[in-house]
Amino acid sequence: MDFSNADIPKFLKTSIGNRFNDVTPQDFEDFISQLFKDNGYKINQTPYSGDYGADVLIEKDGRKTAIQVKNYAEDNKVGVGDINQIIGAKSYYSCDDALIVTTSEFTKRGMNLADTTGVVLWDWDRLLKEIGDLYWDSQDYYSYYKSDLINTDYEKKFSFSLASVTFNKWLDSQYFTIIEFEISNISNEHLVFNLLKSPVFIDSSKSQIQSLVHYLSSEEGRIYSGCIAKLSIGFNNNEINNVLKGNEIVFEISGEDYRQPSIYFYEFDKDFISKSKINQELSITSEGYIEKRTKSNIDYAKVFTVIGKALLGIIVGIGVAFVWVMSVLLTGSNKK
């Protein structure tokens, strides 16, 4: 597809939501070529087949880069095999650099290989940032299209209230930041609250952070008129360890009783700073509920070191006292 005269922001509005999965691999390659062309690169697209591992060749400031484009589903990670292809293409086309652009992520082994061989990796988050910097005035997708995405009628159906923000929660071998909301059905209908996608956190730098887990307390998402359900959302604690005023969470929602997909933005009105020194360990029961168990952050190595030093001090003190007593007894014996 020729994107040179296309309305790219309009194209992106409908394509980003499902990570270009409704765009053919060839058209996605064409779009990536246009992305670099609009960034001032000279473009040379290779044939769609028989390309020796490179889909696009770009050049700028005397440096030539071989690019491999992978329009993969979110759960289909780019691995070692793909990275080996672009390494070979870099050599075949006599390029200075190699780059892989994907709509998904990379395996750990793939990232290790790329780090060793100098291959540059653009995962979904990096691709979004590059798109945003060029086509969305350095904004994220939701901020740029906010006025178009918000369904004001939806706000007549549900209201959101922040219940809690908790840091350093342990859930299935990982620490999470858990953000909990109370969702009220304020309509006169019984509705189904159904998240089409995992909620997204937008931080102060406009980076989009996808939630890893979420749980709604209401069975099958049904919230009756006038009733409230609790929604718990878990994010990687390393990615969100503070929540600041102006940060947002985006919900994309639909349901059998409310079929029109809707976008809801919740903006935090105050700061939440991680200060917790006691973690609560969470686990999922067979019924799907979250259980909490207190877990201390005590550094046991330091505790045992202190105890050991104290015991050593006591032993030394006893030894000194014993020597003194024996010396006194011996002195008295000699006098006799």
NORCORBEL-V171384 format. One record per residue. SS is DSSP state (a for helix, b for strand, c for the rest). PHI is phi in radians with two decimals (NA if undefined). Layout:
ss:phi
SS:PHI
SS:PHI
This chain:
ss:phi
c:NA
c:-1.54
c:-1.67
c:-1.10
c:-2.02
c:-1.43
c:-1.48
a:-1.14
a:-0.99
a:-1.19
a:-1.05
a:-1.20
a:-0.99
a:-1.61
a:-1.75
a:-1.16
a:-0.93
a:-2.01
c:0.99
c:1.10
c:-1.22
c:-1.67
c:-1.85
c:-1.13
a:-0.98
a:-1.16
a:-1.19
a:-1.17
a:-1.05
a:-1.09
a:-1.16
a:-1.08
a:-1.07
a:-1.14
a:-0.99
a:-1.30
a:-1.07
c:-1.21
c:-1.65
c:1.60
c:-1.64
b:-1.44
b:-2.02
b:-2.45
b:-1.45
c:-1.44
c:-1.04
c:-1.12
c:-2.29
c:1.17
c:-1.69
c:1.04
c:1.70
c:-2.13
c:-1.62
b:-2.45
b:-2.01
b:-2.17
b:-2.55
b:-2.78
c:0.96
c:1.41
b:-1.91
b:-1.92
b:-2.21
b:-1.63
b:-2.08
b:-1.93
b:-1.95
b:-2.16
c:-1.55
c:-1.81
c:-1.17
c:-0.98
c:-1.60
c:-1.83
c:-1.45
b:-1.37
c:-2.07
a:-1.06
a:-1.02
a:-1.14
a:-1.23
a:-1.09
a:-1.08
a:-1.25
a:-1.12
a:-1.15
a:-1.15
a:-1.02
a:-1.25
a:-1.07
c:-1.62
c:0.94
c:-1.68
c:-1.49
b:-2.37
b:-2.35
b:-2.49
b:-2.05
b:-1.98
b:-2.41
c:-1.59
c:-2.12
c:-2.37
b:-2.11
c:-1.24
a:-1.08
a:-1.14
a:-1.12
a:-1.15
a:-1.11
a:-1.12
a:-1.10
a:-1.13
a:-1.25
a:-1.75
c:1.41
c:-1.37
b:-1.47
b:-2.03
b:-1.97
c:-1.52
a:-1.02
a:-1.13
a:-1.17
a:-1.09
a:-1.04
a:-1.11
a:-1.14
a:-1.12
a:-1.11
a:-1.09
a:-1.59
a:-1.93
c:-2.08
c:0.96
c:1.12
c:-1.74
c:-1.52
a:-0.97
a:-1.19
a:-1.19
a:-1.17
c:-1.76
a:-0.94
a:-1.11
a:-1.46
a:-1.49
b:-1.16
c:-1.80
c:-1.12
c:-1.15
a:-1.13
a:-1.18
a:-1.47
c:-1.71
b:-2.26
b:-2.22
b:-1.95
b:-2.32
b:-1.25
b:-1.70
b:-2.90
b:-2.27
b:-2.27
b:-1.79
b:1.04
b:-1.65
b:-1.68
b:-2.46
c:0.88
c:1.28
c:-2.61
b:-1.50
b:-2.18
b:-1.73
b:-1.84
b:-1.99
b:-2.03
b:-2.10
b:-1.82
b:-1.91
b:-1.86
b:-1.52
c:-1.74
c:-1.57
c:-1.73
c:-2.13
c:-1.50
b:-2.14
b:-1.84
c:-1.70
b:-2.24
b:-1.39
c:-1.25
c:-2.47
c:-1.10
c:-0.98
b:-2.05
b:-1.71
b:-1.99
c:-1.57
c:-1.16
c:-1.56
c:1.21
c:-1.37
b:-1.70
b:-2.09
b:-1.36
c:-1.23
c:-1.72
b:-2.49
b:-2.68
b:-2.53
b:-1.87
c:-1.23
c:-1.49
a:-1.10
a:1.03
a:1.30
b:-1.41
b:-2.13
c:-1.33
c:-0.94
c:1.45
c:-1.83
b:-2.20
b:-2.17
b:-1.78
b:-2.06
b:-1.82
b:-2.15
b:-1.94
b:-2.06
b:-1.02
c:-1.09
c:-1.25
c:-1.56
c:-2.29
c:-1.99
b:-2.57
b:-2.11
c:-1.94
c:-0.97
c:1.71
c:-1.11
b:-2.32
b:-2.12
b:-1.92
b:-1.99
b:-1.94
b:-2.26
b:-2.65
b:3.12
c:-1.12
c:-1.69
b:-2.44
b:-1.34
b:-1.24
b:-0.98
b:-2.35
b:-1.94
b:-2.16
b:-1.87
b:-1.90
b:-1.87
c:-1.28
c:-1.81
c:-2.74
c:-1.54
b:-2.22
b:-1.89
c:-1.22
c:-2.29
c:-1.18
c:-1.99
b:-2.08
b:-1.68
b:-1.95
b:-1.48
b:-1.95
b:-2.49
b:-1.65
c:-1.36
c:-1.12
c:-1.51
c:1.63
c:-1.54
b:-1.69
b:-1.75
b:-2.09
b:-2.35
b:-1.23
b:-2.35
b:-1.47
c:-1.67
c:-1.11
c:-1.54
a:-1.17
a:-1.06
a:-1.16
a:-1.07
a:-1.14
a:-1.11
a:-1.10
a:-1.09
a:-1.06
a:-1.11
a:-1.12
a:-1.11
a:-1.07
a:-1.09
a:-1.15
a:-1.10
a:-1.07
a:-1.09
a:-1.11
a:-1.09
a:-1.09
a:-1.11
a:-1.10
a:-1.08
a:-1.11
a:-1.09
a:-1.12
a:-1.14
a:-1.13
a:-1.13
a:-1.15
a:-1.08
a:-1.11
a:-1.16
a:-1.16
a:-1.13
c:-1.23
